[in-house]
Amino acid sequence: MKHFTCYTFAPWDMPFWTALMAAYPRHARWIHEADGLLRVIDYRHGLHYRTAFKKPRALKLLLDGAALLVWNGSTPEYDAALAHARARKMTPIFMENGFGIAGKVQIDRAGVNAASSFARLPIEAIRTFPALTMPLTFTQPPAPDDAGEEPALPDRFVFLPLQIEDDTQIEQHAPLRWRRMERVIQAVKTGLPKGYKLVMKEHPGAPTDPELRACFPTVTWLRFMPIAKILPAAALVVTVNSNVGVQAIAAGLPVVTLGDAIYSRPELVTCAPEAGSLRGALQAALDALPDADLRARWLVALFCGCLCNADPASILARVEALEVGA
């Protein structure tokens, strides 16, 4: 590959991007959009500047190379850049955090999460991967010093990790009925099998919502307790399409999904996109044993076909492989 262009709305000082660009100065042109301007670092020519060009003209001038790397890339802000790239026969390559797995990023030609090509890989192809035990470490934001004590976990409970409603995971990959967390909580609470309590954990990227908590005073609310401490005690995980689903699969737990996720396959989890099917889905997931062999193969396939080490050499190697295979 001669060179590539990165285009992102992600934070300017994201260590991952800056490390990639600095490691390959003859490959990289980096474009970041903020405040109506396009900020450009062109390591090939030692340039670092802002341009006040209107986006269509600026993109026409700036986008070149064999591939266009975008961070997430699923929101309308990226449409113009992706259209220009495809018109110039550049390979769009989409990147995103690696489902909370430490040191990993997603890299795919079709998109990220449920939009990735890996999400459409036939189950027969997944069965061809070896059933290995993957040593996974999941990241967890540290609790602040003044976090305080959290309530104890019930003896038998269903775990529901909350998500951010305006995140692309919800806006683009969840049925309309499940795009409000209040509706999700109410439906899961109503559908709980007899003898089970509901435990919820607020998303670390969202502030505590006192009004939402007040609507459901009888459930257990958590803020800082690590997922790794919650899952071993849980009987079942219910999620719209959170990264916690990957962690629950790795932990061997039954999972019920309400939206589209990279793991929303009936062979791996119980899918319940319809509100009327949720009560039965919760009980069915508790009664059935997950296919541990297939889940192990799926995790290996995920590592081989979707994830990449988050270091510059590994990223560039994957980018070059995807560009060649376009």
C-alpha positions, -999 to +999 in steps of 0.1 A: +000+000+000+014+034-009-005+054+017-039+057+034-061+085+048-077+085+082-109+105+087-126+107+121-148+127+144-131+109+174-111+129+199-080+145+183-056+131+208-068+095+207-036+076+215-044+048+191-047+072+161-017+093+169+005+062+174-006+048+141+001+080+122+034+086+139+046+051+133+041+052+095+049+088+084+051+079+047+017+062+048-006+085+066-027+116+061-050+122+091-082+143+088-102+153+119-134+173+117-144+196+145-160+231+148-167+232+111-131+229+101-110+200+088-078+196+107-051+178+087-018+162+095+000+150+065+031+131+078+043+124+043+050+160+036+055+173+072+022+193+070-001+202+099-028+226+092-065+235+093-086+242+062-117+264+060-128+247+028-163+236+027-164+199+033-172+186-003-144+206-018-119+198+010-127+161+008-122+161-029-088+176-025-076+157+005-089+121+002-064+099-016-046+067-012-054+030-012-077+030+018-098+053+040-098+045+077-128+058+096-136+055+133-170+038+136-182+055+104-219+046+108-232+081+114-243+105+085-213+127+091-192+102+074-214+098+043-196+124+022-161+110+029-172+075+022-188+084-010-157+103-022-135+074-012-156+049-031-156+071-061-118+072-060-116+034-057-103+037-021-112+008+002-133+021+032-121+004+064-141+008+096-126+007+130-140+007+165-132-004+201-129-041+204-160-050+225-142-040+257-115-066+252-082-051+264-057-042+236-081-050+207-099-030+180-124-040+154-113-036+118-137-045+089-145-035+054-183-034+058-188-017+091-185-023+128-206-042+154-237-056+138-229-039+105-196-058+101-190-085+076-182-108+105-218-105+118-229-121+085-204-149+085-223-182+080-226-203+111-212-232+090-180-212+085-178-205+123-180-242+130-147-247+111-127-227+136-111-246+165-128-247+199-101-231+219-102-213+253-094-177+246-076-158+275-097-126+275-092-095+296-120-070+295-115-033+304-134-017+332-133+020+341-119+024+376-143+035+403-136+070+418-122+072+453-156+085+466-177+059+449-192+047+481-206+013+489-230-004+465-258-028+473-252-065+476-262-088+448-294-109+452-291-146+454-309-152+420-309-124+395-311-114+359-285-088+349-294-059+326-265-035+316-280-002+305-269+015+273-267+051+260-299+059+241-282+082+215-254+057+208-253+043+173-257+008+188-292+018+199-302+043+172-292+020+143-293-015+156-322-017+180-359-020+172-378+012+179-395-003+210-362-010+226-345+024+221-357+038+254-340+023+285-372+029+305-392+006+282-364-021+283-363-021+321-401-023+324-403-051+299-376-072+315-389-065+350-424-076+340-411-107+323-388-119+351-393-156+359-406-164+393-380-162+420-355-139+401-346-103+409-334-077+384-300-061+387-290-032+365-258-014+360-256+022+346-235+028+316-201+042+326-204+069+299-237+082+311-245+102+343-267+087+370-304+093+362-323+099+395-357+100+377-351+067+361-340+052+394-371+065+410-393+048+385-379+014+395-371+015+432-374-023+437-346-033+414-309-034+424-290-004+409-253-005+404-229+022+393-193+011+397-193-026+405-171-044+379-189-065+353-163-093+361-177-094+396-214-093+385-214-120+358-202-150+379-232-144+402-258-138+375-282-164+361-289-146+329-278-115+310-303-094+290-291-067+267-302-048+237-268-052+220-241-042+246-205-053+245-213-070+278-230-097+256-195-107+244-182-109+279-213-129+290-207-154+261-171-158+271-182-164+307-206-192+296-238-174+306-271-175+288-278-143+270-311-127+257-306-100+230-333-074+221-316-058+192-290-065+165-255-073+178-225-090+163-234-120+185-272-120+177-274-155+164-299-180+177-272-207+179-253-185+204-280-165+223-318-162+226-331-134+204-362-115+215-368-085+193-405-086+198-419-073+232-445-101+233-418-128+232-396-115+260-412-134+290-409-167+272-374-159+260-362-152+295-375-186+307-362-204+276-327-190+280-327-201+317-339-236+308-315-242+279-278-249+281-256-226+259-236-245+232-202-241+248-184-257+218-199-233+193-194-203+215-157-212+218-154-215+180-172-182+176-148-164+200-118-177+180-135-166+148-141-132+163-104-128+170-093-140+136-119-123+115-129-091+133-104-081+160-069-068+158-042-059+183-043-021+189-007-015+180+004+003+148+022-027+132-008-050+137-033-023+125-013-016+093-009-053+085-047-058+089-054-026+068-031-039+040-047-073+041-082-058+038-072-034+010-056-063-010-087-084-005-111-057-016 
